[in-house]
Amino acid sequence: MTQTSPEAIVQEAQAAVAAAADLTALDALRVHYLGKKGVLTEQLKSLGSATPEERKTLGQALNVAKDAISSAIDARHGVLNLSAINARLESERVDVTLAPRHESVGRIHPVTQVIEEITAIFAAQGFSVKQGPEIEDDFHNFSALNIPPEHPARQMHDTFYLVGEEGQPKPVLRTHTSPVQIRTMVAQKPPLRIIAPGSTFRCDSDLTHTPMFHQIEGLVIDKAIHMGHLKGCIIDFVKAFFGVDDVPVRFRSSFFPFTEPSAEVDIGCSREKGELKIGAGKDWLEIMGCGMVHPNVLRNCGIDPDEYQGFAFGLGVERMAMLKYGIPDLRTFFDADIRWLQHYGFAPLDIPALVSAYAK
């Protein structure tokens, strides 16, 4: 019985491959021509009975045929696969304008939620919101804030320095949002009453620290401002934010280069039976730093400290969220775990109207 020539097999296979309607049919053709019991495999088995010359010629022809058929199948596979993907995309199309069919929708991140809550509270006190660049120069991030060249905060182990122009101070990823205060004081004349929320960066990472975190800082500059105004502002904020009228607040003497006098703010709490509760109790929690703006800072911004005074404060957004909503680990804020967000996040339509709540 005369065998079909390799050339004829190739022509037959190429025609069949070109006519294959889908990937299943194409795979069947691959098995038919190239499989263990395929057409070309059966012809290769017949080489044993051929003469040496016939074996050499036929073997080369069969290898060429195998390559040609494989190439045709691969090319057709690419076309059919793309067609299958397009058909699937078409059949599984989702109309994003439709209302969600499940309650399990997106959540507001606790950082966003707390920034909105804090902003609403201070807005009720007459503060406006200011923002600034996250990459800062030495003047706005350090020098204008009365931070001397030898201060530890300037060292490499605390600050992310970037590559700058030769002979010039290196730019930094801002270590606090205080540069926004400096830019505001330079650009605007008093009186000033602002808060500055935003991302900040420091070389630190553990259970309570991350290399990137969020701060909100406040600044008030006017004539005859004194420490009593600062205390009243902070106490009102604490009561509104935690929703507790009877929450003790104390101001401990501290030191910051940019304020004088300076203080740490603590709030009362209890830790009975391993449960943290904000309010009257035997323990204290530190929540922020504050103080009267240092006269040197005012001078650096072109404001006469003999005519104007002011106060400033700063707090960590993640820390406030952890205290208010019982989140145990700071690092989980940045894990992008949808399960965590479903648990600790907030429904978009359930954000409380804190301005009206604060006004009551």
KOLLUM-331644 format. One record per atom (N, C-alpha, C): residue in three letters; x, z, y. Coordinates in steps of 0.1 Angstrom, whole numbers, plus 2048, in hexadecimal, padded with zeros to 3 digits. Each point is the difference from the previous one (the first is absolute). Layout:
<nodes>
ALAXZY...
</nodes>
This chain:
<nodes>
MET8098007F4MET7F780080CMET80980080CTHR7FD7F780ATHR8087FF80BTHR7FD80B80AGLN80A806806GLN7FE80B80AGLN7FE7FA80DTHR7F9807809THR7FE7FC80DTHR80D802808SER8047F7808SER80D801807SER7FF80B80BPRO80B807803PRO80080A80APRO7FB7FB80EGLU8037F3803GLU7FB7FB80DGLU7F17FF800ALA7FA7FC7F5ALA7F17FF7FFALA7FA80E801ILE80780A7FAILE7FB80E800ILE80080580FVAL80A7FC807VAL80180580EVAL7F57FA808GLN7FE7F37FFGLN7F57F9807GLN7F28067FDGLU7FE8037F3GLU7F38067FCGLU7FF80E805ALA80B808800ALA7FF80D805ALA7FE80180FGLN8077F7807GLN7FF80080FGLN7F17FD804ALA7FA7F67F9ALA7F37FD803ALA7F680B7FDALA8028077F5ALA7F880B7FCALA80280C80AVAL80C803804VAL80380A80AVAL7F97FE80DALA8017F3805ALA7FA7FD80CALA7F1801800ALA7FA7FF7F4ALA7F28017FFALA7FB80E7FDALA80980A7FEALA7FD80D7FDALA7F880680CALA7F48067FCALA7F780580BALA80380E804ASP8068087F8ASP80380E804ASP80C8057F8LEU80480C803LEU80C8067FALEU7FE8027F1THR7F48027FBTHR7FE8027F2THR8037F37F8ALA7FB7F5806ALA8027F37F9ALA80F7FC801LEU80680480BLEU80E7FD802LEU8098077F5ASP7FC80D7FEASP8088087F6ASP7FE7FA7F2ALA7F47FB7FDALA7FE7FA7F3ALA8087F47FELEU8027F880BLEU8097F47FFLEU80F8047FEARG80480B806ARG80D8057FEARG8038047F2VAL7F68077FAVAL8018037F2VAL8007F47F7HIS7F87F6803HIS7FE7F47F8HIS80D7F8800TYR8077FF80BTYR80C7F8801TYR80D8087FELEU80180C805LEU80C807800LEU80080D7F7GLY7F58037FAGLY7FF80C7F8GLY8087FF7F3LYS80080B7F8LYS8078017F4LYS7FB7F57F6LYS7F47FD800LYS7FA7F57F8LYS7FC7F4808GLY8067FF80CGLY7FD7F5809GLY8057F27FBVAL7FC7F6808VAL8047F27FCVAL80F7FE800LEU80780580BLEU80E7FE801LEU8078097F6THR7FB80C7FDTHR8078087F6THR8007FA7F2GLU7F47FA7FDGLU7FF7F97F3GLU80A7F47FFGLN8027F980BGLN80A7F5800GLN80E8057FELEU80380C807LEU80D8067FFLEU8038047F1LYS7F68047F9LYS8028047F2LYS8047F47F7SER7FC7F4805SER8027F47F8SER80F7FB801LEU807806809LEU80E7FB803LEU8098027F3GLY7FC80A7F8GLY8098037F4GLY8007F47F7SER7F67F87FFSER8007F57F7SER8067F3806ALA80380080DALA8057F4807ALA8107FF7FETHR8057F4802THR80E7FE7FFTHR80780680CPRO80D802800PRO80780680CPRO7FD7F980DGLU8017F37FFGLU7FD7F880CGLU7F2801805GLU7F77FF7F7GLU7F2802803GLU7FD80E806ARG80780A7F9ARG7FD80E805ARG80580280ELYS80C7FA804LYS80580180DLYS7F77FA80ATHR7FC7F47FETHR7F77F8809THR7F3807802LEU7F98037F4LEU7F3806800LEU80080E807GLY80B8077FDGLY80180E805GLY80080080FGLN8097F7806GLN8017FF80EGLN7F27FC806ALA7FA7F67FAALA7F37FB805ALA7F580B800LEU8008097F5LEU7F780A7FFLEU80280B80BASN80D803803ASN80380A80AASN7FC7FB80EVAL8027F3802VAL7FB7FA80DVAL7F1801801ALA7F97FD7F5ALA7F2801800ALA7FB80E802LYS80780A7FALYS7FC80E802LYS80180480FASP80B7FC806ASP80280380EASP7F57FA809ALA7FD7F37FDALA7F67F9808ALA7F38067FFILE7FC8047F4ILE7F38067FEILE7FF80E806SER80B8077FFSER80180E807SER7FE7FF80FSER8077F6806SER7FF7FE80ESER7F27FC804ALA7FA7F87F8ALA7F27FC804ALA7F680C7FFILE8028087F6ILE7F880C7FEILE80280A80CASP80D802803ASP80380980BASP7FA7FC80EALA8017F2802ALA7FA7FB80DALA7F1802800ARG7FA7FC7F5ARG7F18027FFARG7FC80E801HIS8088097FAHIS7FD80E800HIS7FF80580FGLY80A7FC808GLY80080480EGLY7F37FC807VAL7FC7F47FEVAL7F47FA806VAL7F38087FBLEU7FF8027F3LEU7F48077FBLEU80080F804ASN80C806800ASN80080E804ASN7FC80280ELEU8057F7809LEU7FB80180ELEU7F17FE801SER7FB7F77F9SER7F27FD800SER7F880C7FBALA8058077F5ALA7FA80B7FBALA80080C80AILE80B802807ILE80080A80AILE7F77FE80BASN7FF7F3805ASN7F77FD80BASN7F18027FBALA7FD7FC7F4ALA7F28027FBALA7FD80F7FFARG80A8087FCARG7FD80F7FFARG7FE80680ELEU8097FB809LEU7FE80580ELEU7F37FD806GLU7FB7F47FDGLU7F37FB805GLU7F58087FASER8018037F2SER7F58077FASER80080F803GLU80C806804GLU80180E803GLU80180280FARG7FB7F7808ARG80180180EARG7F780C805VAL80680880AVAL7F980B805VAL7FD7FE80FASP7F4802803ASP7FC7FF80EASP80380D807VAL80B800808VAL80480D806VAL7F680480BTHR7F77F8804THR7F780380BTHR7F48087FALEU7FF8017F3LEU7F58077FALEU80280F800ALA7F6808801ALA80180E7FFALA8068057F3PRO80880A7FFPRO8058057F3PRO7F58047F7ARG8027FD7F3ARG7F68047F6ARG80380E7FAHIS80B806803HIS80480D7FBHIS80380980BGLU7FE80D7FEGLU80480A80AGLU80F802801SER8077FC7F6SER80F802800SER8067F5808VAL80080280DVAL8057F680AVAL80D806806GLY8067F980AGLY80C805806GLY7FE80E807ARG80C806802ARG80080E805ARG80980080DILE7FC809809ILE80980280CILE80B8097FBHIS80C7FD803HIS80C8087FCHIS7FF80D808PRO80480B7FAPRO80080D807PRO80880080DVAL80C7F9800VAL8087FF80CVAL7F77FA80BTHR7FA7F57FDTHR7F77F980ATHR7F5809805GLN7FA8077F6GLN7F5809803GLN80480B809VAL80B8077FDVAL80580B808VAL8047FC80EILE8077F4801ILE8037FB80DILE7F37FE809GLU7F67FA7FAGLU7F37FE807GLU7FA80E804GLU8018097F7GLU7FA80D803GLU80780780BILE80E800800ILE80880780AILE7FE7F980DTHR8007F2800THR7FE7F880CTHR7F2803807ALA7F68027F7ALA7F3803806ALA7FF80D807ILE80780A7FAILE80080E805ILE80780080EPHE80C7F9801PHE80780080CPHE7FA7F780AALA7F97F67FCALA7F87F7809ALA7F6808807ALA7FA80A7F9ALA7F6809806ALA80680980BGLN80D8027FFGLN80780880AGLN8067F880BGLY7FD7F3800GLY8047F780BGLY80E7F97FEPHE8058007F3PHE80C7F97FDPHE7FE7F17FESER8097F8804SER8007F27FCSER80B7FD7F6VAL7FF7F57F9VAL8097FD7F5VAL80B7F6805LYS80C8037FDLYS80C7F7804LYS8087FD7F3GLN8057F4800GLN8097FC7F5GLN80D7FA805GLY80A7FF7F7GLY80D7FA804GLY8077FA7F4PRO80B7FA802PRO8077F97F5PRO80680A7F6GLU8017FB7F3GLU8058097F6GLU8107FF7FFILE8057F5806ILE80F7FF801ILE80380480EGLU80880B802GLU80380580DGLU80F800804ASP80280280DASP80E801804ASP80480E802ASP80D803802ASP80580D801ASP7F980880BPHE7FE7FA80CPHE7FB80780BPHE7F28057FDHIS7F77F87FBHIS7F28057FEHIS7FF8097F5ASN8087FE7F5ASN7FF8097F4ASN80780D801PHE80B800808PHE80980C800PHE80380580FSER8077F8807SER80680480DSER7F580580AALA7F67F8802ALA7F6804809ALA7F880D7FCLEU8018037F3LEU7F980C7FBLEU80980C800ASN80C7FF808ASN80980B801ASN8078047F3ILE8017F67F7ILE8078027F3ILE80F7FC802PRO80980A800PRO80E7FC803PRO8077F87F5PRO80B7FA803PRO8077F77F6PRO8038077F3GLU80380D801GLU8058077F4GLU7F48067F8HIS7F47FE804HIS7F48067F9HIS7FF7FB7F2PRO7FD8097F6PRO7FF7FB7F2PRO7F67F57FDALA7F57FF809ALA7F67F67FEALA8067F2802ARG80B7FF806ARG8067F2802ARG8097FC7F4GLN8028097F7GLN80A7FD7F5GLN7F97F67F6MET8097F97F9MET7FC7F57F7MET7F78067F5HIS80280C7FCHIS7F88067F5HIS7F1803804ASP7FD7FF80DASP7F3802805ASP7F97F4805THR8087F6805THR7FB7F5808THR8037F37F9PHE7F77F6800PHE8027F37FBPHE8067F780CTYR80D7FE800TYR8067F880BTYR8007F17FBLEU7FE7F780ALEU8007F27FELEU80C7FA806VAL8037F37FCVAL80B7F9806VAL7FD7FB80EGLY809804809GLY7FD7FC80EGLY80C7F8806GLU8007FE80DGLU80A7F9806GLU80D809801GLU80B7F97FEGLU80D807800GLU80380780DGLY80480D7FFGLY80380880CGLY7F3806806GLN7F47FE7FAGLN7F4806805GLN7FB80A7F6PRO7F880A804PRO7FA8097F7PRO7F77F97F6LYS8018047F4LYS7F87F97F5LYS7F1803802PRO7F77F67FFPRO7F2803800PRO7FC8087F3VAL7F5807801VAL7FC8087F4VAL7F17FE7FDLEU7FC8037F4LEU7F28017FDLEU7FC80E806ARG7F6800808ARG7FD80C808ARG7FE80C7F7THR80680B803THR7FF80C7F8THR7F4809804HIS7F97FC80AHIS7F4807805HIS7F87F7809THR7F4803804THR7F97F880ATHR80280480ESER80A80A802SER80380480ESER8057F5809PRO8067F57FBPRO8047F5809PRO7F47FA807VAL7F48017FAVAL7F47FB807VAL7FD80980CGLN80380D7FFGLN7FE80880CGLN80A7FC80BILE80C7FD7FCILE80A7FC80AILE7FC7F3807ARG7FC7F67F8ARG7FC7F3805ARG7F480280ATHR7F78097FCTHR7F4802809THR80480680DMET80980B7FFMET80480780DMET8087F6809VAL8087F77FAVAL8077F7808VAL7F77F5806ALA7F67FC7F9ALA7F87F5805ALA7F4805809GLN7FB80C7FEGLN7F5805808GLN80380C808LYS7F980280ALYS80280C809LYS7F680B7FBPRO80380C801PRO7F780B7FCPRO7F4800809PRO7F48057FCPRO7FF8097F4PRO7FF7F77F3LEU8048067F5LEU8007F97F3LEU7FA8097F5ARG7F87FA7F8ARG7FA8077F4ARG7FF7F77F5ILE80A7FF7F7ILE8007F67F5ILE8038067F3ILE7FC7F97F5ILE8058037F3ILE8067F37FAALA80A8027F8ALA8087F47FAALA8008017F1PRO7F77FA7F9PRO8007FF7F2PRO8097F57FBGLY8068017F4GLY8087F57FBGLY8098047F5SER8077F67FASER80A8027F5SER80D804805THR8078097F9THR80D805803THR8098007F4PHE80D800801PHE8097FE7F5PHE80C80A800ARG8028067F5ARG80C8097FFARG8057FF7F1CYS80D8037FFCYS8067FF7F2CYS7FD80D7F9ASP7F58017F9ASP7FC80B7F9ASP7F57FD7F6SER8018067F4SER7F57FD7F6SER80080B7F6ASP7F58077FFASP7FD80A7F6ASP7F1803800LEU7FC80B7FBLEU7F28047FELEU7F880080ETHR80780480ATHR7FA80180DTHR8067F780BHIS8097F77FCHIS8067F680AHIS8007F27FATHR7FE7F6808THR8027F27FCTHR8087F980BPRO8077F57FCPRO8087F980APRO7F77FA80CMET7F47FD7FDMET7F77FB80AMET7F3809800PHE7FC80580CPHE7F5808801PHE7F97FE80DHIS7F5807803HIS7F97FE80CHIS7FF80C809GLN8017FF80DGLN7FF80B809GLN7F67FC80BILE7FB80B806ILE7F87FF80CILE80680A80AGLU8057FB80BGLU80580880BGLU7F77FF80CGLY80080C807GLY7F880080CGLY80880480CLEU7FC7FB80CLEU80780380CLEU7F680180CVAL80280B808VAL7F880280CVAL80A80380BILE7FF7F880BILE80980280CILE7F680180CASP80280A808ASP7F880280CASP80680B808LYS7FA80380CLYS80480B808LYS7FA80D7FBALA80880A800ALA7FB80E7FCALA7FC8017F2ILE8057F87F7ILE7FE8017F1ILE80880C7FBHIS7FA8087F8HIS80780C7FBHIS7FE8027F1MET80680A7FAMET7FF8027F1MET7F28047FCGLY7F8805809GLY7F28037FCGLY7F87F47FDHIS8037F5808HIS7F97F37FDHIS8047FB7F2LEU80D8017FDLEU8047FC7F3LEU7F98077F5LYS80080E801LYS7FA8087F6LYS7F17FD7FEGLY7F97FE80BGLY7F27FD7FFGLY7FD7F37FACYS8087F6803CYS7FF7F27FACYS8028017F1ILE80A8077FBILE8038007F2ILE7F68097F9ILE7FC80B805ILE7F68087F9ILE7F37F97FFASP7FB7F880AASP7F47F97FFASP8027F57F5PHE80B7F9800PHE8037F67F6PHE7FF8067F2VAL80680B7FDVAL8018067F3VAL7F18037FBLYS7F8806809LYS7F38037FCLYS7F77F47FDALA8027F6808ALA7F97F37FEALA8047F97F3PHE80D7FF7FEPHE8067F87F5PHE7FC8077F2PHE80280D7FFPHE7FD8077F3PHE7F28047FFGLY7F87FF80BGLY7F28047FFGLY7FE80F7FEVAL809808805VAL7FF80E7FFVAL80180780DASP7F6807804ASP80080780DASP80980C800ASP8018077F5ASP80880C800ASP80D7FE7F9VAL8097F8806VAL80D7FD7FBVAL80B806809PRO80780A7FCPRO80B805808PRO80B7F6803VAL80580080CVAL80A7F7804VAL80B808807ARG80D7FE7FCARG80A807807ARG80B7F6803PHE80880480BPHE80A7F7805PHE80E8087FFARG8087FB7F7ARG80D8077FEARG80B7F9808SER808808806SER80B7FA808SER8097F87F7SER8047F4805SER8097F77F8SER8097F980APHE8067F57FBPHE8097F8809PHE7FF7F17FDPHE7FD7F880APHE8017F2800PHE8077FB80CPRO8097F67FFPRO8087FC80CPRO7F77FB80BPHE7F47FB7FDPHE7F87F980APHE7F5809806THR7FF80D7FCTHR7F6809806THR80780E802GLU7FB80780BGLU80580D803GLU7F6807809PRO7FA80B7FBPRO8028067F3PRO7F97F77F5SER8058037F3SER7FA7F97F5SER7FA8097F6ALA7F77FB7F8ALA7F98097F7ALA7FB7F87F3GLU8008077F5GLU7FA7FB7F4GLU7F28067FFVAL7F67F87FCVAL7F28047FFVAL7FD8037F2ASP7FB80C7FDASP7FB8057F3ASP7F1802801ILE7F97FE7F4ILE7F28037FFILE7FE80A7F5GLY7F6808801GLY7FD80A7F5GLY7FB7FA7F4CYS8038067F4CYS7FB7FB7F4CYS80080B7F5SER7FA7FE7F5SER8018097F5SER8047F87F3ARG8078067F7ARG8047FA7F4ARG7FB8087F4GLU7F5806800GLU7FB8087F6GLU7FC7F77F3LYS8058057F5LYS7FD7FA7F3LYS8057F1800GLY80B7FE807GLY8067F3800GLY7F97F5808GLU7F6804807GLU7F87F7808GLU80380180FLEU8047F5807LEU80380180ELEU7F47FE808LYS7FD809809LYS7F47FF808LYS80480280FILE7FD7F7809ILE80380180EILE7F6809807GLY805809808GLY7F880A807GLY80680E800ALA7F880A803ALA80680E800ALA8058047F2GLY80C805800GLY8068047F3GLY80D807803LYS8088037F5LYS80C807801LYS80C7F7802ASP7FF7F37FFASP80B7F7800ASP7FF7F780CTRP80B7F8802TRP8017F780BTRP8057F27FBLEU7FC7F6807LEU8057F27FDLEU8057FA80CGLU80C7FA800GLU8057F980CGLU7FB7F27FFILE7FA7FB80CILE7FA7F3800ILE8067F680BMET80780580AMET8057F780AMET80A807809GLY8077F9808GLY80980580AGLY7FB7FC80ECYS80480880ACYS7FB7FD80DCYS80880780BGLY7FD7FE80CGLY80880780BGLY7FD7F980EMET80680680AMET8007FB80DMET80B7F5802VAL7FC7F5805VAL80A7F5801VAL80C804808HIS80C7FE7FAHIS80D804806HIS8027F980EPRO80480780APRO8037FA80DPRO8097F47FFASN80A8007F7ASN8097F57FFASN7F97F37FBVAL7F68027F7VAL7F87F57FCVAL7F87FA80BLEU7FA808808LEU7F97FB80CLEU8097F8809ARG80C806803ARG80A7F9809ARG8047F37FAASN8037FF7F3ASN8047F47F9ASN7F57F5801CYS7F4804803CYS7F57F6801CYS7FC7FE80EGLY80880580AGLY7FD7FE80EGLY7F4809805ILE7FE80B7FAILE7F5809804ILE80680D806ASP7FC80480BASP80680C807ASP7FA80D7F9PRO8098077F9PRO7FB80C7F9PRO7FC80C80AASP8047FF80CASP7FC80A80AASP7F17FD805GLU7FB7F47FDGLU7F37FD804GLU7F67FF7F4TYR8057FC7F5TYR7F87FE7F4TYR8058087F4GLN7F78057F8GLN8048067F3GLN7F77FA7F5GLY8038037F4GLY7F87FB7F5GLY8038077F3PHE7F77FC7F6PHE8038057F3PHE7FF7F57F6ALA8068027F4ALA8007F67F6ALA7FF8077F2PHE7FA7F87F7PHE7FF8067F2PHE8017F47F6GLY8038047F4GLY8027F57F5GLY7FC8067F3LEU7F97F87F8LEU7FC8047F2LEU8017F57F7GLY8028037F3GLY8007F67F5GLY7F37FD7FBVAL7FC7F37FFVAL7F37FD7FCVAL7FE8037F1GLU80A7FC7F8GLU7FE8037F1GLU7FF80F7FDARG808808808ARG7FE80F7FDARG7F2805804MET7FB7FB80BMET7F2804804MET7F67FC7F6ALA8027F47FAALA7F77FB7F6ALA8018087F3MET80C8047FCMET8028087F4MET7F980E802LEU80180680CLEU7FA80D802LEU7F17FF800LYS7FB7F6807LYS7F17FF801LYS7F97FB7F4TYR8077F77F8TYR7F97FA7F5TYR8068047F2GLY809809800GLY8058057F3GLY8087F67F9ILE8097F8806ILE8087F77F9ILE80E8067FEPRO8048027F3PRO80C8087FDPRO80D7FA802ASP8017F37FFASP80E7F9801ASP8007F580ALEU80980280ALEU8017F680BLEU8037F27FBARG8097FF7F5ARG8047F37FBARG7F57F77FBTHR7F58067FCTHR7F47F87FATHR7F97F880BPHE80380480DPHE7FA7F880BPHE8047F2800PHE80C7FD7FAPHE8077F3801PHE8017F97F2ASP7F98067F6ASP8017FA7F2ASP7F87F47FEALA7F67FD809ALA7F77F57FFALA7F98007F2ASP7FC80C7FCASP7F88027F4ASP7F1800803ILE7F97F67FBILE7F27FE803ILE7F880C7FCARG8048077F5ARG7F980B7FBARG80180C809TRP80C802806TRP80280A80ATRP7F87FE80CLEU7FF7F3805LEU7F97FC80BLEU7F18027FEGLN7FB7FD7F4GLN7F28027FDGLN7FC80F801HIS80A8087FCHIS7FD80F800HIS80180680ETYR80B7FD807TYR80280680DTYR7FC7F880CGLY7FD7F37FEGLY7FC7F780BGLY7F2803805PHE7FC7F980APHE7F3802807PHE7F87F3800ALA7F38017FDALA7F87F5801ALA7FF7FA80FPRO8017F3801PRO8017FB80EPRO7F4804809LEU7F48027FALEU7F4803808LEU7FE80E802ASP8088097FAASP7FE80E800ASP80A807809ILE8077F9809ILE809807809ILE7F880880APRO80480D801PRO7F8809809PRO8037FD80FALA7F5802808ALA8027FD80EALA80580D807LEU80D802800LEU80580D804LEU7FF80280FVAL7FF7F5808VAL7FE80280EVAL7F4808803SER7F57FC7FASER7F3807803SER80080E7F9ALA8078017F5ALA80080D7F9ALA80880A808TYR80B7FB807TYR809808808TYR7F880580CALA7F87F7805ALA7F980380DALA7F580B7FFLYS7FC8037F3LYS7F580A7FFLYS80480E803
</nodes>
